[in-house]
Amino acid sequence: MAAAKTFDNQSKLPRLPIPTLENLSQKYLGSCKPILTEEEYAATEDAVEEFVKPGGFGEELQKRLLEYDKTQENSWLEDIWLNKAYLEWREPSMINVNWWGEFVDHPDYKQVAEDKLPPPGILTSFQIHRAAGLINNLLDFKALLDSEKIPPEYMKDIPLCMNQYKKQFGTTRIPGTPADTIQSAHPATAKHIIVLFKDHIFKVDVMHQNGERVTLQNLESALYAVGGQGFASEPAVPVGLLTAGHRDTWAKAYEKLKTLSNQNTENFKVINEALFAVCLDDYCPPLDKDAVHRQFFHALNGHNRWFDKAMQIIVTSSGKADSQQPSISSEPAVSPPGASEERLPEPVKLSWVVDSEVESLIKEAGETAQELINDTHGIIFHTDIYGTRYFKEVAKCSPDAYVQLALQLAYYRVHGELTPMYESAQTRMFKHGRTETGRSVTSETLAFVKSFDDDNVLVWTPLHLICAVSPLKTYGSLPRQYDDKRQLFAAAIKSQSAYMKEATFGRGIDRHMLGLRCMIRSPEESAKATLFTDPAYVKSMYFKLSTSNMSPGKWFWGGFGPVVREGYGVNYAIGKDDLKFSISAKRSYEQTNPEEFRLQLDRTLKDMLILFPKRSQVWGPGWRKQRERELQEEEQLKTMRKLSDDYIKKMRGLAEKHGIVGNTSKPKE
């Protein structure tokens, strides 16, 4: 039986449904209740009732949205979301839209002392080697994608939309007014990438014009040539800095540059069609995780980046690496079978014609970017206190819901209140589905959070009642004074998980409300939309806690900026026995404090252990030693795999050198 192709399921996927007004009314009021006073909630109930009543304005907007859906090829939401959430947004994409991601270290990475890090102003051989390997792996992935050999993805037995994979290569955001546009093609036919070094931009061929792939050594030679040209050149005009500034500034400069020279226009064609971007930094951060991620997040000054490419690999002089494509992290890389040793053309440095107006716009973009960078405070928190194994086997709950509750409790401990909270829910079971908002704060989660540090919530439950709900053979001898808190925890987990499931199945409310708003035709009609004119509408979606789950985080983890000035941006990855968090906030808002949030999150994760049996009761008294043995075995397996990869690499090299044709691939496992 032939293997399923990447896009085989696309024609079978259902369209994203338009939820009912009843669904909207119920879920919206439920999400508002924990964040409003009784008086505010009563007013919101009236506003919602007026909006959704039979013959009301909500029904008219619903009819328009249903008619609009009939005119859309794939989804009623696709263009609305792309335009409203991204292309019409005029603030800088850097930090506000673009997320960062960091790879696990290369197997050959050597941890060195702080004073042994490479000095500023150099490229290192290990950096070049890793960058070439990542380029090679991305090209491997592209070859699989173009031939539809990436297996279709499923959520259990439900097929998921694979359309976003078509937007990975050769995709660029193009500045414009009043909105940007996206240039993309699948399959991407370009044979080159762009490489940025010291703000210079190079066109670098990464395969021959007939599509023939080249060896790793060939890619390394091209990157060394980039370094040589970059070091020998005069300081660059930092055109890439424009992509870090305000979108209107960039749009104005883009049009101006095209009028100044045909060479500029050709440069943009090279950049926009490039498969992806690679940024070689001639510096590296200190060793602590907080400093490392900032280089990937915004480069400390916005230089040497092209923030408008869909994929941008960043490699520091120490060999740390970042990308927006986790599928390339299989390292060490090996040359593709039959790779050509014929040398690639020399990299071409793009030269720009600028005038005083463009120089002024670049300066303006740099000042905007630096102000945004200086105002963004991001930190990292990695802990091995527990992970998915603990959540499933000891706490017996959804790992994601557990972390969401921990984040809510940490926020409550810092700020003394709960706030509307955003979690990304995927809707990829639908054709061209993207995301929906998971409104994580519910009346049940509020009750749990408020009770946790309340010593009055200490109910001694008779032993026979505990056993009826939670048999001792399963949970052991739990402290009975926390029984009420456990019940509140269970109710909170259930409500959070239920909302996320509903959102995933296309029954969320935030995208629906966006669609309804887009059906309004005039200011007069806006005044009739009582759901949207009610103050609770803005308050309920003012997400001071914006979160996203990027699990499992074994090979890759990342983060993003806060979505509102008074808020936090929290990304997390739940591993088997560990958790990874990134926390960001605005320095200009003194009430947000990422360091305090990190401390309270650490404390909260430890404190929540009291709700559940001791691990020794579930896993046995020797569980710690068992974990140590597992870690040792994992390290041994890594070593064995590296030795195997090194052997295969040498064998391939000898085979290519002596013209031997044979099987030098890995044996089947």
N, C-alpha and C positions, 0 to 999 in steps of 0.2 A: 504494500500500500504506500503510495507516494506521500511524502511529508507535506503537511499543510503549509501553504505559502503565507507570507506576512499579511497580505490584505485579503485573504480568502473570505474572511467573515464580514467584510465591510457591507456587502449587499444584504446580509442577514440581520444587521443591527436595526432596532426600532428607532424611530425619531424621538428626540427629546420631547416629552409631553409638556403641555401647558397645564399646570395644576389648577384646581378649582378655586373659586373665591372662598368657598367654605374652608378648604385647606389653609388658605392664606389667613383667614380670620382667626382660626383656631390656633395655628402655630405662632402667628404674630402676637396675639394677646398673651399666649403662654410665655413667649420670650420677653415681653414687656413687664410682666407682673413682678419679677424679682428685682427690677431696677427702678420702679416707680413708687411714689407714695400712693396711698389709697385714693386721694383726691385726683392725682394725675392719672391713675389707672381708670377711674370712673370716666374721666373726660375722654381718655383714649378709647374706651369701650364704646362711647357714644359716637366718636368719629369713625370707628371701624364699622359700626352698625349702619351708619348713614351711607358709608361708601359701598358696602356689599348688599344693601337691601334690594329686594326685587324692584327693577326699574331704576335703580340708582346709577350714578355715574360709573361706578366700578364695573357694572355689567356692560356698559357701553365700551369701556376700555378693553374689557375681556373679549368682546366681539371683534374689536379692531385687531387685537393681537392674534386671535384665531384666524382672521382673514390674512393678516400679514404672514403667518406661518405657511399658508398655502402658496405664497409667492417665493418662498425660500427653498433652494435646492436641497439643502441638507438639514438645517436647523433654524428655528426662529431666533435662537440666541446668538448664533455664531458671529454675525456681523455686528450686532448690537454690543456684545461683550468686547470684541476686539477694538471697536472704535471708542466706546465709552470708558473702558477700563485702561486702555493703553494709548491708542493713536491720537485721541483728542487731548490726552493729558499733556500739559505743557511744561510742567516742572521737570528737572533733570531726571533722566532714566537711571543714572548712577545712583545707587543707594535706594532711591524711591521705587524703582521697578526691577532693576537687575538684582539678582541674588548671587551670592558667592558660594563656591564649593571647594573643599580641600580634599585632595586624595590622601590615602594612607601613604606613608613613605615607601619609596622604591625599595625592593629587597636588598639592593646594594648600598642603600643610604647608610652612611656612617655618622652616628651621633657624635658630635664633637663638642669640646668645651666652648664657652661663649667667646673666649679670646682666640679661638682657632677658626672662627667663621671666616669665609672669604672676605677680603677687604672690599670696600666699594670701588666701582669702576672697572670690574673685570667680568668676563664670562668664564665659566669653568667647564672643563671637559665633561664632568659628570652632568652638568646642566644641559649641555649640548646633547649628550647621549640620551638623557631622559626625554628631552623635547623631541628628538628624532623618533624615539620609541613611541611616544604618545601620538605623534603624527601618523606613524605607521599603523598603530592600532585603530585610529580613527578611519584611516583608509580601508583597513580590513572590515570595519563595521559598515562603511559605506558600500563596499562590494557585496556584503551579505544583504544589505537593505535593497540595493538596486536589483539584485537577483531574487528578491523576496524569500531569502532563507532565514530571516529572523522569525522565530516561531511566533505565531499569534498568541497574544496574552489573554489570560482568563482570570476572572474572579470566581474561584471555585470552578463551576462548570459554565459560567456565564461569559461569553466572548466580550472582549473589550475593543473599543475603537483604536485603531493603529494610525489614524490619519496624521497625528502630530509628528510621527517619524518622518513624514514627507517634508517637514519644515526645518529639518536639522541642518542640511548642507546647502550652501549657496543662498542662504537666507539673510536678508539685511533690512533693517528699519531705515527708511529714507525720510529725512526731515522735510516738513512742508507746513503750510498754513492754509486753513485753520487746523489741519490734522496731518499727521504723518501717514506714510503708506508702507506696505511691506512688499519687498521684491523677493520672489522665491520661485524655484522650479524644481520639479521632481521627475526623473532623476536629474540631479545637478550635473552639468556636462563640463564644467570648468576643470582644468588640470592643474590649477595653481591655488595657493593659499596666500594670505598676506602675513608677513612677519614684522612685528614692531620692535625696534631696538633703538634706545636713546631718542625716542620720538620720530625717528626715521621710519618710513613705511616701505617695505620691499615686496615686490611680486616674486614669489618663489614657486617655481614648478615643482610638483611633488610626484609626478609621473610623466612619462613620455606622451607626446600628443596623440599617439595611437591608443592610449589608455594603459600601456604596459607599465607595470609597477617596477620600482627600483629597490635596491638593497638599503638596509639601515645605514650602511657606511656612506652610501650616496646621499641620503638625507642629511647625515651629519656633515658631510662636506659642504652642502648648500648652506647649512646654518653657520658653519665656520666662516663661509664667504660673506654672509650677512654681517657677522661680527667684525670681520676685517674692513669691510666698506664703512660700517658705522663708526668704528674708531678713527678711521682716516678722514671722515667727513667733517665739514663745518657744522656747528650746531643746527639742528633741524628746525624748520617752521613747525610748531606742534599742532598740526591740523587736527589730529586725533583728540586734542583737548576740547574741541568744539562739541564732541559727542558727550562730554561730561557736563555741559552747561545747559542753560535753559533752552527748550526746544525751539522757541521763536528766534533766539539768537543764532542757533545752529541753522535754522531754515534760511534765514537772511544771508548768512555767510555761504551756505551751500549754493544758493542761486548766484550770489556775487562771484564766487570762485569760478563757476561755469562760464560766466560772461567774460572773465579776464583772459581765459586761455583755453584752446582746444585740448591742451595737455592736461589741464585740470579736469576737464570733462572725461578724458580717457582714464585718468587716475581713479575717478569715482566708479567708472565702469569696471576697472580691475578690482577695486575694493568690494563693490556690491556683488559681483559675480563670484568672488573667491569662495572656496569651499568652507573655510573658517579662518579664524585669526589665531596667531601664536604671538605671545608677548614675552620677549626675553628681557628680564630685568638684570641690570649689572649691579645689583645690590641684593641683600637679603636681610630679613628682620632678625631681631634677637630670638632666642630659642623658645621663649614662652608662647603659649598658644594664643594669648590675646594679641600679641604683636604680629604673629604670623598671619592671622586671618585678616588683619587690617590691610596688609599689602594686597591680598586677593580682593578684598571688598572694594577698595577705591584707590590703591597705589599710593596712599598718603597725600597725593596732590593731583590725582586724575590724569597724570601724564603716562605716555607709552601704552595707551589702551585705545581700542575702538569699541566703545560700549554698544554700538548698534549692530554688531554681528551676532547672529543667533548662538554661535559657539565661539568661545575665546579661551584658549589655553594660556595659562600664565605659569612660567617656570622661573624660579628665583635662582640666584647664583649658587645657593647651597643645594639646589635640586628639589626643593619643595615645589609642589605643583597644584594647580587649581584648574578646574574646567566646569562647564555646564553640561557635560556629557559623561555620566558615570560608566557607560558601557566600555570605555577605552582603558579601564584601569587594570587590565590583565598584564602584569609585568613580571619579569623582563620581556620586552618585545623581541620578536624574531622576524627576519626578513620573510616576505611571502614566497611560497614555492615558485621557482623559475624566475625570480626577480632579476632584472637587467642590471648589469654592472656598468652599462654605458652612462657616461657622465651626463648629468642634467645641465641645461643652460645655466649660465651665471645668474644669480638673483639680480633683479632690476630695481634700483632705488627710485621711488617716485619723486619727481621734482615738481615743486609747486610755484605758480606765479601768484603773488599776493600784492595787495596795495595797502595803503594806510587804513582803509576802512576794514579790510579783513583782519589786519593786525590788531585793530581796536576791538573787533568782535572776539578774536581769540583771547585777548586780555580780559574782556568782560566774562567770557565763558570760564576762564581760569579762576577769576575772582569768585564767581558764583559757585564753582565746584569746591574751591577751598573753604568757603564759608559753610557749605553743606557738610564737608568732611570734618571740619573743626567742631561742628555742632552735633556730630553723630558719635556716640560713645558705644562701642561694642565690646563684649567680653565673652569668654568661653567657660563652660563648666562641664567637665567630664567626670563621671563617677562610676565606680564598679559596685555600688551598694546592692544593686539587683538589676534585673532585666526581665525579658519576656518569660524566661523559665519560672521566675518567682511569681509573676503576675498570674500565670496560668495554673501553676501547680500548688501555690500556697495561698495567694489572695483569691484565686479562682475567679478572675474577672478579665475583662478586655484590657490589654496593656495600654491601648491608646486612651481609653476612658480613665484609667488610673492616673496616667500622667496629666491629663486635663484637670482632674480634681486636685492633684498636687500643685499645679500651676495656679489654680484658683485660690487654694488655701495660702500659698506663698504670697500672692498678690494681696489677699485680705489681711495677712499679717503685716505687710509693709504699709498698706494704705488705709486699713480700717473699714474698707467697703469692697463690694464687688463691682465689677464694671462689665459692660457688654464685651463678649469674648468671641473672636473669630477663629474658626478652624477650617482649613481647606478640606472639602469633601469632593471626591472625584465623581464625575458622571460619565465615565468612559464606556459604560454599558450601552450608551446611546450613540447614534451616528454623529460624529464630529463633536461628541461631548467633551467638556472641559472640566469645570469645577462648579461647585455650589458652596454657599456659606453654611458651615455648621455653627449654629448659635448654641454654644456650649453651656452658657449660664441658664439654669432652670430654677424653678422654685425648690426642687429637690437638692440641687447642688448648693444653693444658698443655705438651705437648712443644715446640710452637712458641714459646710465651711464655718458657719456661725456656731455650731455645736462643738467643734473639735477642741477648742481651747476654753470651753465653758464648763467649769467644774461642777455646775449644777446639773449637767446632763450626765449623771452617774446613777444609773438605775440597776439595783441588784435584782437580777431576775432569778427566780427559782430554778434550780438545776434541771428539774424535769422539763421545764419549758425550753431551756437552752438546748437540751438534747433533742427535743421535738423539732426544733428548727435547724440546728447544726449539730449532728451527732458527734459525740466525743471521739469516736473512732476516726472521724475525718479531720476535725479541727483541734483535737487535743483539749487540754485544760486551759481554755481562754479565760482571761480576767473578766469576770461577769460584770464588773462595774462599767465596762465599755460596750455592753450589749446594745444599748440604744444607739450609740455612735456607729456600730456596725450596721444596724438596720438603716440608719440614715445614709451611710456609705453605699449600701446595696441599692437603695432607692435612687441615689444620685447617679450611680453607675448605669442603672437601667434607663434613666431618663436621658442621659447624655448619649448613650449608645443608640437608643431609639431614634433620637433626632438625627444622628449621623447616618443611620440606615435609611431613614426617610429621605434625607438630602441626596444620598447616593442613588436612590431609586427615582430621582427626578421629582420629588415632592417637597423640595425646599421652598423658601419664600423670597429670598433676596434677589435671585435672578428673575423671578416672576414679577416682583415689584419694579425692578428695572425695566422689564419689558412693558409693563403697564404705563409707567411714566413716559416711555418713549412714544406711546400712542397719543399723548396729549398734544393738541394742535395749537393752543394759544394760551396767553396769560389768563384769559377769562376762564378757560377750561381748567387751568391749574388751580384756580381758586375753588373750583367745585370738587377737587380731589381731596376730600377731608382726611383720608388716611395719611396723605403726604404733607398736608398743611399742619397737622397735629404735631406739637413739639416732640412727642415720643418717637416719631419716625426718625428724626435725626439722632436723638439720644440713643435709640436702640441699635443704631448702626455706627455709632461713634466708638469704634473698637480700640479701646486703650490697651487691650491685650490681644494682639494678633499672632496667631500660632499656625504652625504647619509641621506635619509629621514626615520626616525623610528617613524612615527606617529601612534597613536595620543599621546603617552607618558603619558597617564593617570595612568597606573600601572607600567610603565617601561620606562627607557630612558638610553642612553649610549653614547659611543664614541670610537674613534680609533686614532692611531698616523698619522702624516703626511706621505705622500708617497714619498716625495722628501725632501732633506735637506733644501731647500729654501722655503718650503711650509707650508700650514696649513691643518690639518685634522679637518673637521667640520661636526659633526652630529647634526641633529635637529629633533624635534618632534613638530608637529602642533596640538595643542589641540583645543577644541571648542572656548575658549577665552584666550588662553595662548600659549606661544612658549618656547621651551626648546632647548638650544644650548650647545654643548661642543666644545671647540676650543683647538687644540694642535699645537705645533710647536717645532722646535729645538732651544735650548738655544745657541748652537754654531754658529748659523747664526743670526747675530745681526740685520739684516734688518727685520726679522719677530718678531712681538711683539703681543702676544695674548691679553694682557691687552688693548693695543691701538686698536686692532681689535674689542674687545668687546665694548669699548667706542664708536667707530665709527658705529658699528652695532646697538647699542642702539639709537644713534643719527639718523641713517638712517631710522630705523623703525618709529621713531617719525616724521621725516621730510617728509616721503612719504605720511603721512596723508593729506598733502596739496593738493594732486592730486584728492582727492575724497570729496564727500559731508560730512558735519558733521554728526556724528552718530545720533544726535537728529533730523536731517532732515529726516533720513530714519527710525529710530526706535521710534521716538517721544521724547519729552523732558524728560520723566520719565524713560529713558532706564537704567540709572545708578542704580536707586532704584530697578528696575525690576531685574537687575543682582544680586544685594545684596539679594533679596528675593529668587532667584534661588539657590544661594550658601547656604543660610540658610536652604532651603528645602533639598538640597543634604546632608548637615551635619545631619539634623534630620533623613533622610532616612538611613544614615550610622549607626546612633545610634540605630534605630529600628531594623536594620538587625543584629547588634551585639547582642542586647538583645535577638533576636530570635535565633541566633546561640548559644549563651550561654545557653538558655533554652533547646534547642535540645541536646546540649552536655551533660547537666546534666541528661536529661531524658534517653539518651543512657547509660550513666554511671550507673544509677539506674537499668535500664533494664538488663544490663550485670551482675551487682552485684547480682541481685535477680533471674536471669534466666528467665526473662519475655520475651516472644516472642510477638512482636507486631510492629505496625508502629510508629517508632520514627523519621521518616524522615520529611523534611520540607513539609508543605502543599503546594499544587500547587498554583501558583500565577495566 
